Amino acid sequence: MKSRQSEKKPNRGDYQKLCQAIASLETTRECAEFLDDLCTPAEIEAMTDRWRAVGLLKAGRTYREINSQTGMSVTTVGRVARFMTMGSGGYERVFQRLKEKKK
C-alpha cells in the first residue's frame, strides 16, 4: 500500500487554483454543477462514499457495519478513518461546520 507521502502530488500552483475555484462557489447547486463538469461519475461516487463514511464513523459505526450498510469496501472505510485522524483536518473542519449550521 502506498503511503500518503508517496502518492503523486499535483502541481502545487494548479492545486491552489483548483482550491480557489472550489472556494469561489456560492451555493450547493453551483458546487454540484462544477463537480458534474469536473469529475467522472465514478469519481463523484468515490467522493460521496468517503463523505458518507465520515458521518457513519462519527456516529460510532464499525468498518464492518458501514460495509454491510453501504457496500463500501472495508479498505475505503479504513482509509477514510486514517485520514480523519492523521490527515490535514479537512474532514473534521467541514463536519463540524455543517454540524453547527444544523443547529
ChimeraX commands (.cxc) that place a marker at each C-alpha (Angstrom):
marker #1 position 0.00,0.00,0.00 radius 0.5
marker #1 position 1.28,3.46,-0.85 radius 0.5
marker #1 position 1.89,5.88,1.95 radius 0.5
marker #1 position 0.33,9.32,1.73 radius 0.5
marker #1 position 3.78,10.80,1.12 radius 0.5
marker #1 position 4.47,8.52,-1.85 radius 0.5
marker #1 position 1.21,9.31,-3.64 radius 0.5
marker #1 position 1.63,11.52,-6.70 radius 0.5
marker #1 position 1.01,15.14,-5.75 radius 0.5
marker #1 position -0.50,17.61,-8.21 radius 0.5
marker #1 position 1.42,20.69,-9.27 radius 0.5
marker #1 position 1.12,22.98,-6.24 radius 0.5
marker #1 position 0.15,26.08,-8.23 radius 0.5
marker #1 position -2.51,24.22,-10.19 radius 0.5
marker #1 position -3.80,22.62,-6.99 radius 0.5
marker #1 position -4.13,26.05,-5.38 radius 0.5
marker #1 position -6.05,27.31,-8.43 radius 0.5
marker #1 position -8.45,24.37,-8.13 radius 0.5
marker #1 position -8.92,25.10,-4.42 radius 0.5
marker #1 position -9.62,28.76,-5.26 radius 0.5
marker #1 position -12.17,27.67,-7.85 radius 0.5
marker #1 position -13.94,25.46,-5.30 radius 0.5
marker #1 position -13.83,28.19,-2.66 radius 0.5
marker #1 position -15.46,30.62,-5.12 radius 0.5
marker #1 position -18.63,28.51,-5.33 radius 0.5
marker #1 position -21.52,30.17,-3.53 radius 0.5
marker #1 position -24.28,27.57,-3.48 radius 0.5
marker #1 position -24.76,23.83,-3.27 radius 0.5
marker #1 position -26.16,23.91,-6.79 radius 0.5
marker #1 position -23.06,25.69,-8.12 radius 0.5
marker #1 position -20.90,23.09,-6.39 radius 0.5
marker #1 position -22.88,20.21,-7.90 radius 0.5
marker #1 position -22.67,21.74,-11.39 radius 0.5
marker #1 position -18.92,22.27,-11.04 radius 0.5
marker #1 position -18.31,18.73,-9.77 radius 0.5
marker #1 position -20.52,17.28,-12.53 radius 0.5
marker #1 position -18.38,19.06,-15.12 radius 0.5
marker #1 position -15.04,18.37,-13.43 radius 0.5
marker #1 position -15.38,14.75,-12.32 radius 0.5
marker #1 position -16.44,11.45,-13.80 radius 0.5
marker #1 position -19.48,9.74,-12.27 radius 0.5
marker #1 position -17.10,7.20,-10.67 radius 0.5
marker #1 position -15.03,9.99,-9.07 radius 0.5
marker #1 position -18.16,11.65,-7.71 radius 0.5
marker #1 position -19.36,8.30,-6.35 radius 0.5
marker #1 position -16.00,7.70,-4.66 radius 0.5
marker #1 position -16.03,11.14,-3.02 radius 0.5
marker #1 position -19.66,10.70,-1.98 radius 0.5
marker #1 position -18.85,7.32,-0.42 radius 0.5
marker #1 position -15.91,8.80,1.50 radius 0.5
marker #1 position -18.01,11.65,2.84 radius 0.5
marker #1 position -20.78,9.23,3.84 radius 0.5
marker #1 position -18.19,7.13,5.67 radius 0.5
marker #1 position -17.14,10.20,7.69 radius 0.5
marker #1 position -20.67,10.63,9.04 radius 0.5
marker #1 position -21.05,6.95,9.83 radius 0.5
marker #1 position -17.67,6.78,11.57 radius 0.5
marker #1 position -18.55,9.89,13.57 radius 0.5
marker #1 position -21.78,8.12,14.58 radius 0.5
marker #1 position -19.68,5.29,16.01 radius 0.5
marker #1 position -20.30,2.68,13.34 radius 0.5
marker #1 position -17.65,0.00,12.82 radius 0.5
marker #1 position -15.95,-0.63,9.49 radius 0.5
marker #1 position -17.94,-3.87,9.08 radius 0.5
marker #1 position -21.25,-2.16,9.88 radius 0.5
marker #1 position -20.50,0.53,7.29 radius 0.5
marker #1 position -19.56,-2.15,4.77 radius 0.5
marker #1 position -22.82,-4.04,5.42 radius 0.5
marker #1 position -24.95,-0.90,5.30 radius 0.5
marker #1 position -23.38,0.74,2.24 radius 0.5
marker #1 position -21.45,-1.88,0.30 radius 0.5
marker #1 position -18.37,0.33,0.67 radius 0.5
marker #1 position -15.17,-1.66,0.99 radius 0.5
marker #1 position -13.62,-2.02,4.42 radius 0.5
marker #1 position -10.38,-0.74,2.83 radius 0.5
marker #1 position -12.08,2.51,1.78 radius 0.5
marker #1 position -13.64,2.94,5.21 radius 0.5
marker #1 position -10.26,2.34,6.81 radius 0.5
marker #1 position -8.62,4.89,4.53 radius 0.5
marker #1 position -11.24,7.49,5.48 radius 0.5
marker #1 position -10.76,6.71,9.18 radius 0.5
marker #1 position -6.99,7.07,8.82 radius 0.5
marker #1 position -7.31,10.47,7.17 radius 0.5
marker #1 position -9.81,11.53,9.84 radius 0.5
marker #1 position -7.07,11.03,12.44 radius 0.5
marker #1 position -3.85,11.60,10.51 radius 0.5
marker #1 position -4.92,13.83,7.64 radius 0.5
marker #1 position -4.95,17.59,7.23 radius 0.5
marker #1 position -8.05,18.13,9.36 radius 0.5
marker #1 position -10.34,18.84,6.43 radius 0.5
marker #1 position -12.89,16.15,7.21 radius 0.5
marker #1 position -13.24,17.34,10.81 radius 0.5
marker #1 position -13.41,21.02,9.86 radius 0.5
marker #1 position -16.20,20.54,7.34 radius 0.5
marker #1 position -18.05,18.04,9.51 radius 0.5
marker #1 position -18.09,20.48,12.43 radius 0.5
marker #1 position -19.12,23.43,10.25 radius 0.5
marker #1 position -22.06,21.51,8.83 radius 0.5
marker #1 position -23.00,20.30,12.31 radius 0.5
marker #1 position -23.03,23.91,13.54 radius 0.5
marker #1 position -25.18,25.01,10.58 radius 0.5
marker #1 position -27.81,22.42,11.53 radius 0.5
marker #1 position -28.24,24.00,14.96 radius 0.5
marker link #1:1,2 radius 0.2
marker link #1:2,3 radius 0.2
marker link #1:3,4 radius 0.2
marker link #1:4,5 radius 0.2
marker link #1:5,6 radius 0.2
marker link #1:6,7 radius 0.2
marker link #1:7,8 radius 0.2
marker link #1:8,9 radius 0.2
marker link #1:9,10 radius 0.2
marker link #1:10,11 radius 0.2
marker link #1:11,12 radius 0.2
marker link #1:12,13 radius 0.2
marker link #1:13,14 radius 0.2
marker link #1:14,15 radius 0.2
marker link #1:15,16 radius 0.2
marker link #1:16,17 radius 0.2
marker link #1:17,18 radius 0.2
marker link #1:18,19 radius 0.2
marker link #1:19,20 radius 0.2
marker link #1:20,21 radius 0.2
marker link #1:21,22 radius 0.2
marker link #1:22,23 radius 0.2
marker link #1:23,24 radius 0.2
marker link #1:24,25 radius 0.2
marker link #1:25,26 radius 0.2
marker link #1:26,27 radius 0.2
marker link #1:27,28 radius 0.2
marker link #1:28,29 radius 0.2
marker link #1:29,30 radius 0.2
marker link #1:30,31 radius 0.2
marker link #1:31,32 radius 0.2
marker link #1:32,33 radius 0.2
marker link #1:33,34 radius 0.2
marker link #1:34,35 radius 0.2
marker link #1:35,36 radius 0.2
marker link #1:36,37 radius 0.2
marker link #1:37,38 radius 0.2
marker link #1:38,39 radius 0.2
marker link #1:39,40 radius 0.2
marker link #1:40,41 radius 0.2
marker link #1:41,42 radius 0.2
marker link #1:42,43 radius 0.2
marker link #1:43,44 radius 0.2
marker link #1:44,45 radius 0.2
marker link #1:45,46 radius 0.2
marker link #1:46,47 radius 0.2
marker link #1:47,48 radius 0.2
marker link #1:48,49 radius 0.2
marker link #1:49,50 radius 0.2
marker link #1:50,51 radius 0.2
marker link #1:51,52 radius 0.2
marker link #1:52,53 radius 0.2
marker link #1:53,54 radius 0.2
marker link #1:54,55 radius 0.2
marker link #1:55,56 radius 0.2
marker link #1:56,57 radius 0.2
marker link #1:57,58 radius 0.2
marker link #1:58,59 radius 0.2
marker link #1:59,60 radius 0.2
marker link #1:60,61 radius 0.2
marker link #1:61,62 radius 0.2
marker link #1:62,63 radius 0.2
marker link #1:63,64 radius 0.2
marker link #1:64,65 radius 0.2
marker link #1:65,66 radius 0.2
marker link #1:66,67 radius 0.2
marker link #1:67,68 radius 0.2
marker link #1:68,69 radius 0.2
marker link #1:69,70 radius 0.2
marker link #1:70,71 radius 0.2
marker link #1:71,72 radius 0.2
marker link #1:72,73 radius 0.2
marker link #1:73,74 radius 0.2
marker link #1:74,75 radius 0.2
marker link #1:75,76 radius 0.2
marker link #1:76,77 radius 0.2
marker link #1:77,78 radius 0.2
marker link #1:78,79 radius 0.2
marker link #1:79,80 radius 0.2
marker link #1:80,81 radius 0.2
marker link #1:81,82 radius 0.2
marker link #1:82,83 radius 0.2
marker link #1:83,84 radius 0.2
marker link #1:84,85 radius 0.2
marker link #1:85,86 radius 0.2
marker link #1:86,87 radius 0.2
marker link #1:87,88 radius 0.2
marker link #1:88,89 radius 0.2
marker link #1:89,90 radius 0.2
marker link #1:90,91 radius 0.2
marker link #1:91,92 radius 0.2
marker link #1:92,93 radius 0.2
marker link #1:93,94 radius 0.2
marker link #1:94,95 radius 0.2
marker link #1:95,96 radius 0.2
marker link #1:96,97 radius 0.2
marker link #1:97,98 radius 0.2
marker link #1:98,99 radius 0.2
marker link #1:99,100 radius 0.2
marker link #1:100,101 radius 0.2
marker link #1:101,102 radius 0.2
marker link #1:102,103 radius 0.2
view
